[in-house]
């Protein structure tokens, strides 16, 4: 492969249902979109990688034959390299790499996970090794490199969606399982709020409050299982929780059940589009009013989308800023323009496949 250029494209994603639930071991429904992180790699003759990340104005250079020190938190290219080396990968070919993308950065559309998936895919496709190259293995290693390695609070939805592609129902409680849903889904518009988000702080605050509530439920209900215990059985104990915790726990139960309703709806190629829109809006209400992770700008963009004909929409990612998306069959252009007019940045997107690799002779 020394004479060939390699191009890896890993997509971002939208989370339809299960937002703020994958780190709790609850299911999610997500799909990749045709915004991506792209790595273009040209062979070098030495043992160093040279990396240019023009979108964020950063560069990196390292000898990939030895364990790598991290320059800062979330140093994902280096952490992904370390993870694969621990798995036994011997790196014998190095590259000049240009990394760029169309996924909004730090906006909830999984740009960092796409980067990690893309880099792992690049290494697996350019080195001689006996490691598995299944998308599920790529996703698992990417999760380890991004979340476990830096003790972050996030889940694994992003990595599986970017690696596998398609409309996915993901059981995030180990052992992880992934089901491809047959619904023919499209007609989305992503809107950037242009408000930076604080992923780690938002997720950690949400996780701590929910953990407090779950501790009460586990102590009081001997057979409690957040995945299966009916909300009606748990609800009498909500009064024992602080108001902030009670509000979030209730919303998490509602969102858990919404995910199952959506799974049933999307388990056929054609479905009731208006019902999907209503479920998305109810999920957004719980994220906004229950879990408290929306933002006034996101709310404005969602409402503008509805006024322009979207059937539904919600925040995308951890919230507190970042992106939203609208579900807008036959109204995508109108909704994009409404998002722009409301002070956001709209992009019409399509559902795509997972990470891909192209090799050419350039």
DRENDO-1510 file (C-alpha; in Angstrom, 1 decimal, always signed):
<recs>
REC; n; res; u; v; w
REC; 1; UNK; +0.0; +0.0; +0.0 .
REC; 2; UNK; +3.0; +2.2; +0.1 .
REC; 3; UNK; +2.4; +3.7; -3.4 .
REC; 4; UNK; -1.3; +4.4; -2.8 .
REC; 5; UNK; -3.2; +7.2; -1.3 .
REC; 6; UNK; -6.0; +6.2; +1.2 .
REC; 7; UNK; -9.1; +8.2; +1.9 .
REC; 8; UNK; -11.4; +7.3; +4.8 .
REC; 9; UNK; -14.8; +8.9; +5.4 .
REC; 10; UNK; -16.7; +8.5; +8.6 .
REC; 11; UNK; -20.1; +10.1; +9.0 .
REC; 12; UNK; -21.7; +12.2; +11.8 .
REC; 13; UNK; -25.0; +11.2; +13.1 .
REC; 14; UNK; -28.4; +12.3; +14.4 .
REC; 15; UNK; -30.0; +10.6; +17.4 .
REC; 16; UNK; -33.7; +10.2; +16.9 .
REC; 17; UNK; -34.6; +8.6; +20.2 .
REC; 18; UNK; -32.7; +7.7; +23.4 .
REC; 19; UNK; -30.9; +11.0; +23.7 .
REC; 20; UNK; -29.1; +11.2; +27.1 .
REC; 21; UNK; -29.8; +7.5; +27.7 .
REC; 22; UNK; -27.0; +5.4; +26.1 .
REC; 23; UNK; -24.7; +6.1; +29.0 .
REC; 24; UNK; -27.4; +4.6; +31.3 .
REC; 25; UNK; -27.4; +1.4; +29.3 .
REC; 26; UNK; -30.7; +2.1; +27.6 .
REC; 27; UNK; -31.4; +1.7; +23.9 .
REC; 28; UNK; -31.1; +4.4; +21.3 .
REC; 29; UNK; -32.2; +4.9; +17.7 .
REC; 30; UNK; -29.8; +6.8; +15.5 .
REC; 31; UNK; -28.6; +7.1; +11.9 .
REC; 32; UNK; -25.5; +8.5; +10.1 .
REC; 33; UNK; -25.9; +11.5; +7.9 .
REC; 34; UNK; -23.9; +12.7; +4.9 .
REC; 35; UNK; -21.7; +15.0; +6.8 .
REC; 36; UNK; -18.3; +13.5; +7.5 .
REC; 37; UNK; -14.8; +13.6; +8.8 .
REC; 38; UNK; -12.4; +12.7; +6.0 .
REC; 39; UNK; -8.8; +11.6; +6.3 .
REC; 40; UNK; -6.6; +11.7; +3.2 .
REC; 41; UNK; -3.4; +9.7; +3.8 .
REC; 42; UNK; -0.3; +9.7; +1.5 .
REC; 43; UNK; +2.5; +7.3; +2.2 .
REC; 44; UNK; +5.8; +8.4; +3.8 .
REC; 45; UNK; +9.1; +6.6; +3.8 .
REC; 46; UNK; +9.9; +6.9; +7.5 .
REC; 47; UNK; +8.3; +5.9; +10.8 .
REC; 48; UNK; +6.4; +9.1; +11.6 .
REC; 49; UNK; +2.8; +10.3; +11.0 .
REC; 50; UNK; +2.4; +14.0; +10.0 .
REC; 51; UNK; -1.1; +15.2; +10.5 .
REC; 52; UNK; -2.7; +18.5; +9.3 .
REC; 53; UNK; -6.1; +19.4; +10.8 .
REC; 54; UNK; -6.9; +22.5; +8.9 .
REC; 55; UNK; -10.4; +23.0; +10.1 .
REC; 56; UNK; -9.2; +23.6; +13.7 .
REC; 57; UNK; -5.7; +24.9; +12.9 .
REC; 58; UNK; -3.8; +22.1; +14.5 .
REC; 59; UNK; -1.0; +19.8; +13.4 .
REC; 60; UNK; +0.6; +16.8; +15.0 .
REC; 61; UNK; +3.7; +14.6; +14.3 .
REC; 62; UNK; +4.6; +11.4; +16.1 .
REC; 63; UNK; +6.6; +8.2; +15.8 .
REC; 64; UNK; +3.9; +5.5; +15.8 .
REC; 65; UNK; +6.2; +2.7; +16.8 .
REC; 66; UNK; +6.1; +3.6; +20.5 .
REC; 67; UNK; +3.4; +4.5; +23.0 .
REC; 68; UNK; +2.2; +8.0; +22.6 .
REC; 69; UNK; +1.9; +10.7; +25.3 .
REC; 70; UNK; -1.2; +12.8; +25.2 .
REC; 71; UNK; -0.7; +16.5; +24.5 .
REC; 72; UNK; -4.1; +17.4; +26.0 .
REC; 73; UNK; -7.5; +15.9; +26.9 .
REC; 74; UNK; -9.4; +14.4; +24.0 .
REC; 75; UNK; -6.2; +13.7; +22.0 .
REC; 76; UNK; -8.2; +11.1; +20.0 .
REC; 77; UNK; -5.8; +10.4; +17.1 .
REC; 78; UNK; -3.1; +9.5; +19.6 .
REC; 79; UNK; -5.4; +7.6; +21.9 .
REC; 80; UNK; -6.8; +5.5; +19.1 .
REC; 81; UNK; -3.3; +4.7; +18.0 .
REC; 82; UNK; -2.4; +3.6; +21.5 .
REC; 83; UNK; -5.6; +1.5; +21.8 .
REC; 84; UNK; -4.7; -0.5; +18.6 .
REC; 85; UNK; -1.1; -0.9; +19.6 .
REC; 86; UNK; -2.3; -2.5; +22.9 .
REC; 87; UNK; -4.3; -4.9; +20.8 .
REC; 88; UNK; -1.1; -5.9; +19.1 .
REC; 89; UNK; -1.1; -3.8; +16.0 .
REC; 90; UNK; +2.4; -3.3; +14.6 .
REC; 91; UNK; +2.6; +0.0; +12.7 .
REC; 92; UNK; +5.1; -0.4; +9.8 .
REC; 93; UNK; +3.7; +2.2; +7.3 .
REC; 94; UNK; +3.3; +5.8; +8.1 .
REC; 95; UNK; +1.5; +8.7; +6.2 .
REC; 96; UNK; +1.1; +12.3; +5.7 .
REC; 97; UNK; -2.5; +12.9; +6.7 .
REC; 98; UNK; -4.9; +15.7; +6.0 .
REC; 99; UNK; -8.0; +15.7; +8.2 .
REC; 100; UNK; -11.0; +17.8; +7.3 .
REC; 101; UNK; -14.7; +17.6; +7.5 .
REC; 102; UNK; -18.2; +18.9; +7.1 .
REC; 103; UNK; -19.6; +17.9; +10.5 .
REC; 104; UNK; -20.1; +20.9; +12.8 .
REC; 105; UNK; -17.4; +20.7; +15.4 .
REC; 106; UNK; -18.4; +20.6; +19.1 .
REC; 107; UNK; -22.0; +20.8; +18.1 .
REC; 108; UNK; -23.5; +17.4; +19.1 .
REC; 109; UNK; -23.3; +15.7; +15.6 .
REC; 110; UNK; -20.5; +13.3; +16.6 .
REC; 111; UNK; -17.5; +14.9; +14.9 .
REC; 112; UNK; -15.0; +13.6; +17.5 .
REC; 113; UNK; -16.5; +10.0; +17.3 .
REC; 114; UNK; -16.3; +10.2; +13.5 .
REC; 115; UNK; -12.7; +11.3; +13.7 .
REC; 116; UNK; -11.8; +8.4; +16.0 .
REC; 117; UNK; -13.7; +5.8; +13.9 .
REC; 118; UNK; -12.0; +7.2; +10.8 .
REC; 119; UNK; -8.5; +7.0; +12.3 .
REC; 120; UNK; -8.9; +3.5; +13.6 .
REC; 121; UNK; -10.2; +2.5; +10.1 .
REC; 122; UNK; -7.2; +4.1; +8.5 .
REC; 123; UNK; -4.8; +2.2; +10.6 .
REC; 124; UNK; -6.5; -1.2; +10.2 .
REC; 125; UNK; -6.6; -0.7; +6.4 .
REC; 126; UNK; -2.9; +0.3; +6.0 .
REC; 127; UNK; -1.1; -2.1; +8.3 .
REC; 128; UNK; -0.4; -5.8; +8.2 .
REC; 129; UNK; -2.2; -7.4; +11.1 .
REC; 130; UNK; -4.4; -10.2; +12.3 .
REC; 131; UNK; -6.9; -8.0; +14.1 .
REC; 132; UNK; -10.6; -8.1; +13.2 .
REC; 133; UNK; -11.9; -5.4; +11.0 .
REC; 134; UNK; -15.7; -5.7; +11.6 .
REC; 135; UNK; -17.5; -2.4; +12.0 .
REC; 136; UNK; -18.6; -3.5; +15.5 .
REC; 137; UNK; -14.9; -3.9; +16.5 .
REC; 138; UNK; -14.0; -0.5; +15.1 .
REC; 139; UNK; -16.9; +1.0; +17.1 .
REC; 140; UNK; -15.8; -0.7; +20.3 .
REC; 141; UNK; -12.2; +0.4; +20.0 .
REC; 142; UNK; -13.3; +4.0; +19.1 .
REC; 143; UNK; -15.5; +4.1; +22.2 .
REC; 144; UNK; -12.5; +2.9; +24.3 .
REC; 145; UNK; -10.2; +5.5; +22.7 .
REC; 146; UNK; -12.6; +8.5; +23.1 .
REC; 147; UNK; -14.6; +7.7; +26.3 .
REC; 148; UNK; -12.8; +5.1; +28.4 .
REC; 149; UNK; -9.2; +6.4; +27.8 .
REC; 150; UNK; -10.1; +9.9; +29.0 .
REC; 151; UNK; -12.7; +8.9; +31.6 .
REC; 152; UNK; -15.4; +10.8; +29.8 .
REC; 153; UNK; -19.2; +10.5; +30.6 .
REC; 154; UNK; -20.4; +9.7; +27.1 .
REC; 155; UNK; -21.9; +6.6; +25.6 .
REC; 156; UNK; -21.2; +4.5; +22.6 .
REC; 157; UNK; -24.1; +5.4; +20.2 .
REC; 158; UNK; -21.9; +7.7; +18.1 .
REC; 159; UNK; -19.2; +5.2; +17.5 .
REC; 160; UNK; -21.6; +2.4; +16.4 .
REC; 161; UNK; -23.6; +4.7; +14.2 .
REC; 162; UNK; -20.6; +6.1; +12.4 .
REC; 163; UNK; -18.9; +2.7; +12.0 .
REC; 164; UNK; -22.0; +0.6; +11.0 .
REC; 165; UNK; -24.3; +3.0; +9.1 .
REC; 166; UNK; -28.0; +2.6; +8.5 .
REC; 167; UNK; -31.0; +3.3; +10.8 .
REC; 168; UNK; -29.9; +1.6; +14.0 .
REC; 169; UNK; -31.6; +0.4; +17.1 .
REC; 170; UNK; -28.7; -0.1; +19.6 .
REC; 171; UNK; -29.0; -2.0; +22.8 .
REC; 172; UNK; -26.2; -0.2; +24.7 .
REC; 173; UNK; -26.3; -2.4; +27.8 .
REC; 174; UNK; -23.6; -5.1; +27.5 .
REC; 175; UNK; -23.5; -7.3; +25.5 .
REC; 176; UNK; -24.0; -4.6; +22.9 .
REC; 177; UNK; -26.4; -5.6; +20.1 .
REC; 178; UNK; -27.4; -3.7; +17.0 .
REC; 179; UNK; -30.6; -4.0; +14.9 .
REC; 180; UNK; -31.0; -2.5; +11.5 .
REC; 181; UNK; -34.4; -1.0; +11.3 .
REC; 182; UNK; -36.1; -1.3; +7.9 .
REC; 183; UNK; -37.9; +2.1; +7.8 .
REC; 184; UNK; -37.0; +4.1; +4.7 .
REC; 185; UNK; -36.1; +7.3; +6.5 .
REC; 186; UNK; -34.9; +10.6; +5.1 .
REC; 187; UNK; -36.0; +14.3; +4.8 .
REC; 188; UNK; -33.9; +15.7; +7.6 .
REC; 189; UNK; -32.5; +19.2; +8.0 .
REC; 190; UNK; -29.7; +19.8; +10.6 .
REC; 191; UNK; -29.6; +23.3; +12.1 .
REC; 192; UNK; -26.5; +24.7; +13.9 .
REC; 193; UNK; -27.5; +27.0; +16.7 .
REC; 194; UNK; -24.0; +28.6; +16.5 .
REC; 195; UNK; -24.0; +28.4; +20.3 .
REC; 196; UNK; -21.0; +26.3; +21.5 .
REC; 197; UNK; -21.9; +23.4; +23.8 .
REC; 198; UNK; -20.2; +22.0; +26.9 .
REC; 199; UNK; -20.6; +18.2; +26.3 .
REC; 200; UNK; -18.7; +17.0; +29.3 .
REC; 201; UNK; -20.4; +19.4; +31.8 .
REC; 202; UNK; -23.9; +18.8; +30.5 .
REC; 203; UNK; -23.5; +15.0; +30.4 .
REC; 204; UNK; -21.9; +14.8; +33.9 .
REC; 205; UNK; -24.6; +16.9; +35.5 .
REC; 206; UNK; -27.3; +14.8; +33.9 .
REC; 207; UNK; -25.6; +11.6; +34.8 .
REC; 208; UNK; -25.1; +12.6; +38.5 .
REC; 209; UNK; -28.8; +13.6; +39.0 .
REC; 210; UNK; -30.1; +10.4; +37.4 .
REC; 211; UNK; -27.7; +8.2; +39.4 .
REC; 212; UNK; -29.0; +9.7; +42.6 .
REC; 213; UNK; -32.6; +8.9; +41.6 .
REC; 214; UNK; -31.7; +5.4; +40.4 .
REC; 215; UNK; -30.0; +4.7; +43.7 .
REC; 216; UNK; -33.3; +5.4; +45.5 .
REC; 217; UNK; -35.2; +3.1; +43.2 .
REC; 218; UNK; -32.7; +0.3; +43.5 .
REC; 219; UNK; -32.8; +0.5; +47.3 .
REC; 220; UNK; -36.6; +0.5; +47.4 .
REC; 221; UNK; -37.4; -1.9; +44.6 .
REC; 222; UNK; -35.6; -5.2; +44.9 .
REC; 223; UNK; -36.2; -6.2; +41.3 .
REC; 224; UNK; -35.7; -2.8; +39.8 .
REC; 225; UNK; -34.3; -2.7; +36.2 .
REC; 226; UNK; -34.3; +0.6; +34.5 .
REC; 227; UNK; -34.6; -1.1; +31.1 .
REC; 228; UNK; -37.8; -3.0; +32.0 .
REC; 229; UNK; -39.5; -1.7; +35.2 .
REC; 230; UNK; -42.8; +0.0; +34.3 .
REC; 231; UNK; -42.9; +3.7; +35.1 .
REC; 232; UNK; -46.1; +3.2; +37.1 .
REC; 233; UNK; -44.3; +0.9; +39.5 .
REC; 234; UNK; -41.5; +3.4; +40.1 .
REC; 235; UNK; -43.5; +6.6; +40.2 .
REC; 236; UNK; -44.7; +6.3; +43.9 .
REC; 237; UNK; -41.1; +6.6; +44.9 .
REC; 238; UNK; -40.5; +9.8; +42.9 .
REC; 239; UNK; -41.7; +11.8; +45.9 .
REC; 240; UNK; -38.6; +10.7; +47.9 .
REC; 241; UNK; -36.3; +12.5; +45.4 .
REC; 242; UNK; -35.2; +16.1; +45.3 .
REC; 243; UNK; -37.2; +18.1; +42.8 .
REC; 244; UNK; -34.3; +18.3; +40.3 .
REC; 245; UNK; -33.7; +14.6; +40.5 .
REC; 246; UNK; -37.4; +13.7; +40.3 .
REC; 247; UNK; -37.9; +15.8; +37.2 .
REC; 248; UNK; -35.1; +14.1; +35.4 .
REC; 249; UNK; -35.9; +10.6; +36.4 .
REC; 250; UNK; -39.5; +11.0; +35.2 .
REC; 251; UNK; -38.3; +12.4; +31.9 .
REC; 252; UNK; -35.9; +9.5; +31.5 .
REC; 253; UNK; -38.7; +7.0; +32.0 .
REC; 254; UNK; -40.8; +8.8; +29.4 .
REC; 255; UNK; -38.0; +8.9; +26.9 .
REC; 256; UNK; -37.2; +5.2; +27.4 .
REC; 257; UNK; -40.8; +4.4; +26.5 .
REC; 258; UNK; -40.8; +6.8; +23.5 .
REC; 259; UNK; -37.8; +4.9; +22.1 .
REC; 260; UNK; -39.8; +1.6; +22.2 .
REC; 261; UNK; -42.8; +3.3; +20.5 .
REC; 262; UNK; -40.4; +4.6; +17.8 .
REC; 263; UNK; -38.8; +1.2; +17.4 .
REC; 264; UNK; -42.2; -0.3; +16.7 .
REC; 265; UNK; -43.1; +2.5; +14.3 .
REC; 266; UNK; -39.8; +2.2; +12.3 .
REC; 267; UNK; -39.9; -1.6; +12.1 .
REC; 268; UNK; -41.5; -1.5; +8.7 .
REC; 269; UNK; -40.4; +0.2; +5.5 .
REC; 270; UNK; -43.3; +2.6; +5.3 .
REC; 271; UNK; -44.7; +4.3; +8.4 .
REC; 272; UNK; -46.9; +7.1; +9.7 .
REC; 273; UNK; -44.7; +10.2; +9.2 .
REC; 274; UNK; -46.9; +12.4; +11.3 .
REC; 275; UNK; -46.6; +10.0; +14.2 .
REC; 276; UNK; -42.8; +10.0; +13.9 .
REC; 277; UNK; -42.9; +13.8; +14.1 .
REC; 278; UNK; -45.1; +13.8; +17.2 .
REC; 279; UNK; -42.8; +11.3; +18.9 .
REC; 280; UNK; -39.7; +13.5; +18.1 .
REC; 281; UNK; -41.4; +16.6; +19.5 .
REC; 282; UNK; -42.4; +14.7; +22.7 .
REC; 283; UNK; -38.8; +13.6; +23.1 .
REC; 284; UNK; -37.7; +17.2; +22.8 .
REC; 285; UNK; -40.2; +18.3; +25.4 .
REC; 286; UNK; -38.8; +15.9; +27.9 .
REC; 287; UNK; -35.2; +16.9; +27.0 .
REC; 288; UNK; -36.1; +20.6; +27.4 .
REC; 289; UNK; -38.5; +20.6; +30.4 .
REC; 290; UNK; -37.5; +17.4; +32.2 .
REC; 291; UNK; -33.8; +16.8; +31.8 .
REC; 292; UNK; -33.1; +20.5; +31.2 .
REC; 293; UNK; -30.5; +20.1; +28.4 .
REC; 294; UNK; -32.0; +22.3; +25.6 .
REC; 295; UNK; -31.1; +25.9; +24.9 .
REC; 296; UNK; -33.3; +28.9; +24.0 .
REC; 297; UNK; -31.6; +29.1; +20.6 .
REC; 298; UNK; -32.3; +25.4; +19.9 .
REC; 299; UNK; -36.0; +25.9; +20.9 .
REC; 300; UNK; -36.2; +28.8; +18.5 .
REC; 301; UNK; -34.9; +26.8; +15.6 .
REC; 302; UNK; -37.2; +23.9; +16.3 .
REC; 303; UNK; -40.2; +26.2; +16.5 .
REC; 304; UNK; -39.1; +28.0; +13.3 .
REC; 305; UNK; -38.9; +24.6; +11.6 .
REC; 306; UNK; -42.4; +23.6; +12.7 .
REC; 307; UNK; -43.8; +26.9; +11.4 .
REC; 308; UNK; -42.1; +26.1; +8.0 .
REC; 309; UNK; -43.8; +22.7; +7.8 .
REC; 310; UNK; -41.5; +20.3; +9.6 .
REC; 311; UNK; -43.4; +17.5; +11.3 .
REC; 312; UNK; -41.1; +17.3; +14.2 .
REC; 313; UNK; -37.6; +17.9; +15.5 .
REC; 314; UNK; -35.3; +17.8; +18.6 .
REC; 315; UNK; -31.9; +18.8; +19.8 .
REC; 316; UNK; -29.1; +16.6; +18.6 .
REC; 317; UNK; -26.4; +15.5; +21.0 .
REC; 318; UNK; -25.8; +16.5; +24.6 .
REC; 319; UNK; -27.6; +19.8; +24.3 .
REC; 320; UNK; -26.9; +23.2; +25.9 .
REC; 321; UNK; -26.2; +24.5; +22.4 .
REC; 322; UNK; -24.8; +22.8; +19.3 .
REC; 323; UNK; -27.2; +21.4; +16.8 .
REC; 324; UNK; -30.9; +20.4; +16.3 .
REC; 325; UNK; -32.6; +18.6; +13.5 .
REC; 326; UNK; -36.0; +18.8; +11.9 .
REC; 327; UNK; -37.9; +16.0; +10.2 .
REC; 328; UNK; -39.4; +17.7; +7.2 .
REC; 329; UNK; -40.8; +15.5; +4.4 .
REC; 330; UNK; -41.3; +17.5; +1.2 .
REC; 331; UNK; -40.4; +20.7; +3.1 .
REC; 332; UNK; -36.6; +20.5; +3.5 .
REC; 333; UNK; -35.7; +23.7; +1.6 .
REC; 334; UNK; -38.4; +25.7; +3.4 .
REC; 335; UNK; -37.2; +24.5; +6.7 .
REC; 336; UNK; -33.6; +25.2; +5.9 .
REC; 337; UNK; -34.5; +28.7; +5.0 .
REC; 338; UNK; -36.5; +29.1; +8.2 .
REC; 339; UNK; -33.5; +27.9; +10.3 .
REC; 340; UNK; -31.3; +30.4; +8.5 .
REC; 341; UNK; -33.8; +33.2; +9.1 .
REC; 342; UNK; -34.0; +32.4; +12.8 .
REC; 343; UNK; -30.3; +32.9; +13.2 .
REC; 344; UNK; -29.1; +29.4; +12.7 .
REC; 345; UNK; -27.3; +27.6; +9.9 .
REC; 346; UNK; -29.4; +24.9; +8.1 .
REC; 347; UNK; -28.1; +22.0; +6.1 .
REC; 348; UNK; -30.3; +19.5; +4.2 .
REC; 349; UNK; -28.9; +16.0; +4.9 .
REC; 350; UNK; -29.4; +12.5; +3.9 .
REC; 351; UNK; -29.0; +9.1; +5.6 .
REC; 352; UNK; -25.8; +7.4; +4.5 .
REC; 353; UNK; -23.8; +4.2; +5.1 .
REC; 354; UNK; -21.1; +3.8; +7.7 .
REC; 355; UNK; -17.3; +4.4; +7.5 .
REC; 356; UNK; -15.9; +3.9; +4.1 .
REC; 357; UNK; -12.4; +3.5; +2.6 .
REC; 358; UNK; -11.2; +4.5; -0.9 .
REC; 359; UNK; -7.7; +3.6; -2.3 .
REC; 360; UNK; -6.3; +5.2; -5.3 .
REC; 361; UNK; -2.9; +5.3; -7.0 .
REC; 362; UNK; -2.3; +9.1; -6.6 .
</recs>
